[in-house]
Amino acid sequence: MKTENAQEAHVGVGDPPLGERLRRRRKELKLTLQTVADRSGFSVGFISQIERGITVPSLTSLIAVCRTLKVEVGTVFTPPKLASPVTRRAHRPIYALGDGDGNVSYERLSAAFPGNVLRSTIIHEPPGRRSEPMSHEGEEIYFILEGSLTLEIDGERIVLESGDSAHFPSTRTHATWNHTSKPTTILHTCTMDVFGDGEPSGDPDNSLAVTRAASRRGVAKKHKPR
């Protein structure tokens, strides 16, 4: 959960809004909305909403769009850098891709060092927040710290409660939805370079493991891809 001592670190303070910067870059490359949507794997409506400031993308969605626009993510988004491999709850800055209570906010946990492949954050999902379905390289883990979250993998919906986890290859189409009326707090770890620290790696097999907190034996439920 957010702490009173945490610093709010919004992206692009004093600069043009995120959507405007992405639109300018798209026009510099003379790309249509349809082209950017097709190359990044999203809908035209989603890209248009980002540019108009109606929708704030998730970290992974922003990375995909930046790759399509051939722009370093650091030019539109600069997350806090960690000076130490140890983080303290009271001193971790909370940052977001845009202003407003309805946006997702993050706390960076993982450090950057040569050979590092894990990127970890605490995600604060506001009520009703839905992410755009996407797929990308690597793998990721969701662990619900507080609240509840609907995770959709290849069209199959799984409701994760506090203490539940899911681990799957990111190449499978996935999306999340906070279907509740309260914020949901998630520990998220992935191998996609969501901080712009370096190149991601990893080659997970095509499986999904969901672990329920209520399972005393810790047996994972596996769902095979369709």
N, C-alpha and C positions, 0 to 999 in steps of 0.2 A: 504494500500500500504506500501511497505517497506520504512523505513526512514533512513536518512544518519547516524543517531546516533545509530541505532540498531546494536547489536553485532551479527556476524555470528557464530552460534554455531553448527558446524558439528559434527555428531555422529562418535565416534570412532577415534578421532584424535590421531595419534601415535599408533593405534592398527591395526591389520589386517583388511582388508575390510570386510564389513558386510556380503557379500556373502560367503567369505572364512570361516568366523566364523560359519555361519549356516551350511556349508558343513561339517566342522569338527565335529560339533555336530551330524549331521545326521549319519556320519560314526561311531561315537562313539556308537550310538544306533543301528548300523548295520541295518539301514533302507534304502530302495531303494527310488529313486526319485518318483516312482509310489506310494509307500506307503504314503510318506509325502504328495503328491498331493491329494490322495484319502481322507486322514484323515483331511486335512486342507480345502478341498473343492475347490482346484485349479487344473489347468491343469499341466501336467508333464513339458510342455514347459515353463510355467511361473516359476515354482520352479527352473528349470535348469537355466533360464535366471537370476534369483536372485543370485544363487550361482556363476555364471560366471561374475557377475557385469554388465550384459547387461541391466537389468531392476532394478530399485529401487522401492521397494514396498511402498504402502501407509502405514500409521500408523496402520490402521485396518487389512490390509493384513499381516503385520509383526507380529502383536499380534497373529493372527490365526496360522501362521507358528511356532512361538515360543511355543505355547500351544502344538502343535503336537510334537515338539522336546523336550518337557518337560523341558524347560529352562526359567528362569525368564527373562522377556524382558529387565530388567535393566542391564543384562550382555552383551547385544548387542546394546542397545539403552538407553541413559540416557538423557531425555529431561530436559530443565531448570526447576528448582523448583522455586515456587513463595514464596517469603518471606512475602508478604503482599496480602490481598484479592483485593487490588486495583492495577491495572496496568496502566502505563503511556505510551503513544504511543512512545515517544522518547527513552524509556528505556527498551522496551520489546525486548529480544533477538530473532533473527530470526534463526531458525535451520532447518536442513534437514537431511535426512537419507543417503545422499551421496553428493559428490562434483559435480559441473557442473550446467550450466544454464538451462539444460533441466529437472532438478529435481523439485519436489514439495517442497515448503518450508512452514514453519508453525510459527505462533506466539501463544504461550500459553496464554489463557485468564483466565481459571478457576483455582481456588485454591483447595487445598486438606485439608479436615477436616473430623472429624468423622461423618459418615452418608452421606457424599457427594456422589451424584450419577450423577451429570452433568459434562461432560468434554467438554470444549469449546475451539476452536482454530480459528484463521484467517488463511485460506489456500490460498497460492499463486500458482495457477495452470498455468504452462507454456503453450504456444500455442501447440496444437496438442496432449497434454497429455491424454492418456486413462488409466483408471484403470481396473484391472481385475475384472470380475463379482464375487460377493461374497455375503454371507448372514451370519448373526451372531445374537447373542442375543441383546435385547434392542430396542431402537428407536433412530432416529436422525432427525435433522433439517438442511436444507441447506438454507441460505439466501444470495443472490448474491449482493455483495457490489459494484462490478465493473466488467464489461464485460458480458460474456454470457457462459452458460454451458449446455451441453446435459446430462440429467439424465435419465438413463434407469432403469425401475422398472418392473421386471417380463417380460422382452421383449418389454415393451412399452416405447417409447422414448418421453421425454418431454423437450422442450427447455426452459430454465430459463434465463430471461434477468435481467439486473440490477434492484433491488427492488423486484424481485419475490422470492418466498420461497416454500419449499416442506418439509412436515413432514410425516414420514412413519415408520412402524416397520422394524427394521433391519433384521428381519427374512425373508423378501422378498428379492429375488435376485436383487442386484442393482450394477450399475457401472456408472462412470462419464466419460465425454469426453469434453475437451475444443476444440470444433470444429472450433474455430476462429484463427486468426493470431496474436492475442494479448493476454497478460496474463489476467487471470480471478481471481478476489479476492472474496473469499467466507467466510462467517461467518458460521462455522459448530459446531453444538452441538450434542453430543450423550451420551448414557449411558454406552457404552462399555468402559472398563478401558484402554484407549489408552496411559495413562501415567504410568501405573504400580503402581497406588496409593492404590488400594484396589479392592474389588469385585464389579462388576456391578450389577445392579438390574433393575427391571421394567418389566411390562408385558403388552405392548400395544396391542390393538386389531388390526385386520388385515385390515387396511385401509390406504389410501394415500390422503393427503390433499395438494393441490397446490394453493397458493395464489398469484395472479397477482398484481404487483405494480400499474397497470393501473386501477384496480377495485376500484373505489371510495368508494363503499359500503363494501369493504373488504370481499366479499363473496368467500368462498373457493370452488374450484372445486374438487370433490371427484371422484376417479377412483377406482372401486371395483376390487379386484383381480380376475384373470381368473381361 
